[in-house]
Amino acid sequence: LCMLMMGPGGTGKTWVVKALKALMDFYHQGHRIRYLPPTGSAAALIDGTTVN
């Protein structure tokens, strides 16, 4: 699954990503997904790494 999530600030993007992460971890599948936000600040919010 390749997914791009866009929207203005405050629309719940981080909430959705954290919920997806929790769901994957619940089913012991967290290792199967990578979170690649475009900025370092976004990466820090979701414990991911940047695209670059």
N, CA, C and O atoms as CSV, one atom per row, in Angstrom:
chain,resi,resn,atom,element,x,y,z
A,1,LEU,N,N,0.857,-1.178,0.000
A,1,LEU,CA,C,0.000,0.000,0.000
A,1,LEU,C,C,0.896,1.232,0.000
A,1,LEU,O,O,1.769,1.370,0.857
A,2,CYS,N,N,0.686,2.098,-0.932
A,2,CYS,CA,C,1.373,3.382,-0.977
A,2,CYS,C,C,0.291,4.445,-0.810
A,2,CYS,O,O,-0.655,4.510,-1.596
A,3,MET,N,N,0.441,5.275,0.219
A,3,MET,CA,C,-0.615,6.230,0.517
A,3,MET,C,C,-0.025,7.618,0.717
A,3,MET,O,O,0.987,7.773,1.401
A,4,LEU,N,N,-0.639,8.600,0.138
A,4,LEU,CA,C,-0.269,10.005,0.322
A,4,LEU,C,C,-1.421,10.684,1.035
A,4,LEU,O,O,-2.566,10.637,0.585
A,5,MET,N,N,-1.101,11.317,2.157
A,5,MET,CA,C,-2.144,11.999,2.919
A,5,MET,C,C,-1.800,13.482,2.959
A,5,MET,O,O,-0.738,13.876,3.442
A,6,MET,N,N,-2.709,14.291,2.448
A,6,MET,CA,C,-2.485,15.732,2.408
A,6,MET,C,C,-3.667,16.454,3.034
A,6,MET,O,O,-4.790,15.949,3.038
A,7,GLY,N,N,-3.400,17.635,3.558
A,7,GLY,CA,C,-4.467,18.448,4.114
A,7,GLY,C,C,-3.884,19.561,4.951
A,7,GLY,O,O,-2.723,19.492,5.357
A,8,PRO,N,N,-4.663,20.574,5.212
A,8,PRO,CA,C,-4.176,21.679,6.036
A,8,PRO,C,C,-3.979,21.241,7.489
A,8,PRO,O,O,-4.473,20.198,7.916
A,9,GLY,N,N,-3.258,22.053,8.219
A,9,GLY,CA,C,-3.019,21.772,9.625
A,9,GLY,C,C,-4.305,21.641,10.413
A,9,GLY,O,O,-5.262,22.384,10.194
A,10,GLY,N,N,-4.319,20.682,11.339
A,10,GLY,CA,C,-5.478,20.518,12.202
A,10,GLY,C,C,-6.574,19.634,11.653
A,10,GLY,O,O,-7.659,19.574,12.231
A,11,THR,N,N,-6.321,18.940,10.545
A,11,THR,CA,C,-7.370,18.092,9.965
A,11,THR,C,C,-7.280,16.642,10.411
A,11,THR,O,O,-8.134,15.837,10.039
A,12,GLY,N,N,-6.264,16.283,11.200
A,12,GLY,CA,C,-6.176,14.938,11.750
A,12,GLY,C,C,-5.235,13.990,11.044
A,12,GLY,O,O,-5.336,12.777,11.226
A,13,LYS,N,N,-4.326,14.505,10.245
A,13,LYS,CA,C,-3.387,13.633,9.537
A,13,LYS,C,C,-2.531,12.832,10.512
A,13,LYS,O,O,-2.388,11.619,10.360
A,14,THR,N,N,-1.971,13.491,11.495
A,14,THR,CA,C,-1.129,12.806,12.475
A,14,THR,C,C,-1.939,11.790,13.263
A,14,THR,O,O,-1.438,10.705,13.558
A,15,TRP,N,N,-3.162,12.109,13.606
A,15,TRP,CA,C,-4.029,11.178,14.330
A,15,TRP,C,C,-4.251,9.909,13.521
A,15,TRP,O,O,-4.190,8.807,14.068
A,16,VAL,N,N,-4.508,10.051,12.231
A,16,VAL,CA,C,-4.732,8.889,11.366
A,16,VAL,C,C,-3.480,8.023,11.298
A,16,VAL,O,O,-3.564,6.797,11.382
A,17,VAL,N,N,-2.326,8.653,11.146
A,17,VAL,CA,C,-1.074,7.894,11.062
A,17,VAL,C,C,-0.811,7.148,12.368
A,17,VAL,O,O,-0.426,5.979,12.348
A,18,LYS,N,N,-1.013,7.813,13.497
A,18,LYS,CA,C,-0.804,7.155,14.799
A,18,LYS,C,C,-1.784,6.000,15.000
A,18,LYS,O,O,-1.414,4.970,15.564
A,19,ALA,N,N,-3.016,6.155,14.552
A,19,ALA,CA,C,-4.007,5.080,14.663
A,19,ALA,C,C,-3.606,3.893,13.792
A,19,ALA,O,O,-3.721,2.744,14.218
A,20,LEU,N,N,-3.138,4.164,12.579
A,20,LEU,CA,C,-2.676,3.097,11.694
A,20,LEU,C,C,-1.488,2.367,12.297
A,20,LEU,O,O,-1.411,1.140,12.245
A,21,LYS,N,N,-0.561,3.131,12.873
A,21,LYS,CA,C,0.598,2.532,13.531
A,21,LYS,C,C,0.176,1.631,14.684
A,21,LYS,O,O,0.691,0.522,14.825
A,22,ALA,N,N,-0.750,2.096,15.503
A,22,ALA,CA,C,-1.237,1.308,16.635
A,22,ALA,C,C,-1.918,0.027,16.152
A,22,ALA,O,O,-1.735,-1.035,16.748
A,23,LEU,N,N,-2.694,0.120,15.089
A,23,LEU,CA,C,-3.369,-1.056,14.534
A,23,LEU,C,C,-2.354,-2.079,14.027
A,23,LEU,O,O,-2.487,-3.273,14.294
A,24,MET,N,N,-1.354,-1.619,13.306
A,24,MET,CA,C,-0.327,-2.524,12.785
A,24,MET,C,C,0.454,-3.176,13.933
A,24,MET,O,O,0.771,-4.364,13.872
A,25,ASP,N,N,0.758,-2.414,14.958
A,25,ASP,CA,C,1.468,-2.965,16.114
A,25,ASP,C,C,0.602,-3.975,16.865
A,25,ASP,O,O,1.106,-4.991,17.344
A,26,PHE,N,N,-0.685,-3.703,16.967
A,26,PHE,CA,C,-1.607,-4.616,17.647
A,26,PHE,C,C,-1.577,-6.000,17.002
A,26,PHE,O,O,-1.627,-7.016,17.695
A,27,TYR,N,N,-1.495,-6.032,15.674
A,27,TYR,CA,C,-1.454,-7.290,14.939
A,27,TYR,C,C,-0.026,-7.769,14.677
A,27,TYR,O,O,0.195,-8.649,13.845
A,28,HIS,N,N,0.938,-7.192,15.386
A,28,HIS,CA,C,2.361,-7.565,15.267
A,28,HIS,C,C,2.856,-7.454,13.827
A,28,HIS,O,O,3.643,-8.282,13.366
A,29,GLN,N,N,2.391,-6.431,13.127
A,29,GLN,CA,C,2.784,-6.210,11.740
A,29,GLN,C,C,3.437,-4.839,11.552
A,29,GLN,O,O,3.566,-4.361,10.425
A,30,GLY,N,N,3.838,-4.221,12.631
A,30,GLY,CA,C,4.425,-2.889,12.552
A,30,GLY,C,C,5.673,-2.823,11.709
A,30,GLY,O,O,5.993,-1.773,11.153
A,31,HIS,N,N,6.385,-3.934,11.606
A,31,HIS,CA,C,7.613,-3.972,10.810
A,31,HIS,C,C,7.330,-3.927,9.305
A,31,HIS,O,O,8.255,-3.747,8.513
A,32,ARG,N,N,6.096,-4.085,8.910
A,32,ARG,CA,C,5.750,-4.123,7.492
A,32,ARG,C,C,5.425,-2.757,6.883
A,32,ARG,O,O,5.119,-2.666,5.694
A,33,ILE,N,N,5.488,-1.732,7.663
A,33,ILE,CA,C,5.090,-0.413,7.166
A,33,ILE,C,C,6.177,0.605,7.472
A,33,ILE,O,O,6.817,0.546,8.522
A,34,ARG,N,N,6.381,1.536,6.552
A,34,ARG,CA,C,7.356,2.611,6.716
A,34,ARG,C,C,6.628,3.942,6.628
A,34,ARG,O,O,5.752,4.127,5.783
A,35,TYR,N,N,6.989,4.850,7.490
A,35,TYR,CA,C,6.395,6.181,7.519
A,35,TYR,C,C,7.439,7.152,7.020
A,35,TYR,O,O,8.491,7.292,7.644
A,36,LEU,N,N,7.182,7.829,5.911
A,36,LEU,CA,C,8.155,8.697,5.269
A,36,LEU,C,C,7.604,10.099,5.039
A,36,LEU,O,O,7.286,10.453,3.903
A,37,PRO,N,N,7.488,10.891,6.074
A,37,PRO,CA,C,7.014,12.264,5.902
A,37,PRO,C,C,8.092,13.115,5.231
A,37,PRO,O,O,9.269,12.759,5.275
A,38,PRO,N,N,7.711,14.227,4.616
A,38,PRO,CA,C,8.668,15.039,3.871
A,38,PRO,C,C,9.554,15.940,4.734
A,38,PRO,O,O,10.580,16.418,4.250
A,39,THR,N,N,9.196,16.182,5.981
A,39,THR,CA,C,9.986,17.097,6.816
A,39,THR,C,C,10.396,16.429,8.124
A,39,THR,O,O,9.763,15.476,8.579
A,40,GLY,N,N,11.457,16.942,8.713
A,40,GLY,CA,C,11.935,16.414,9.978
A,40,GLY,C,C,10.954,16.614,11.113
A,40,GLY,O,O,10.837,15.756,11.987
A,41,SER,N,N,10.249,17.729,11.114
A,41,SER,CA,C,9.282,17.972,12.190
A,41,SER,C,C,8.110,16.997,12.103
A,41,SER,O,O,7.613,16.531,13.128
A,42,ALA,N,N,7.670,16.689,10.897
A,42,ALA,CA,C,6.603,15.701,10.726
A,42,ALA,C,C,7.095,14.311,11.133
A,42,ALA,O,O,6.351,13.538,11.736
A,43,ALA,N,N,8.333,14.001,10.806
A,43,ALA,CA,C,8.905,12.706,11.184
A,43,ALA,C,C,8.966,12.556,12.697
A,43,ALA,O,O,8.698,11.478,13.228
A,44,ALA,N,N,9.311,13.617,13.383
A,44,ALA,CA,C,9.393,13.573,14.842
A,44,ALA,C,C,8.021,13.313,15.472
A,44,ALA,O,O,7.937,12.647,16.504
A,45,LEU,N,N,6.965,13.821,14.877
A,45,LEU,CA,C,5.617,13.627,15.417
A,45,LEU,C,C,5.140,12.186,15.325
A,45,LEU,O,O,4.388,11.723,16.183
A,46,ILE,N,N,5.575,11.473,14.289
A,46,ILE,CA,C,5.065,10.110,14.084
A,46,ILE,C,C,6.149,9.056,14.226
A,46,ILE,O,O,5.922,7.895,13.885
A,47,ASP,N,N,7.308,9.429,14.716
A,47,ASP,CA,C,8.410,8.487,14.929
A,47,ASP,C,C,8.805,7.808,13.619
A,47,ASP,O,O,9.002,6.594,13.571
A,48,GLY,N,N,8.917,8.606,12.562
A,48,GLY,CA,C,9.299,8.082,11.254
A,48,GLY,C,C,10.606,8.692,10.795
A,48,GLY,O,O,11.303,9.336,11.579
A,49,THR,N,N,10.944,8.494,9.528
A,49,THR,CA,C,12.128,9.093,8.932
A,49,THR,C,C,11.703,9.884,7.698
A,49,THR,O,O,10.649,9.623,7.118
A,50,THR,N,N,12.522,10.845,7.301
A,50,THR,CA,C,12.161,11.667,6.143
A,50,THR,C,C,12.371,10.902,4.844
A,50,THR,O,O,13.079,9.896,4.812
A,51,VAL,N,N,11.758,11.384,3.788
A,51,VAL,CA,C,11.857,10.755,2.480
A,51,VAL,C,C,13.281,10.855,1.945
A,51,VAL,O,O,13.774,9.917,1.318
A,52,ASN,N,N,13.942,11.977,2.187
A,52,ASN,CA,C,15.283,12.200,1.618
A,52,ASN,C,C,16.278,11.247,2.186
A,52,ASN,O,O,17.453,11.291,1.821
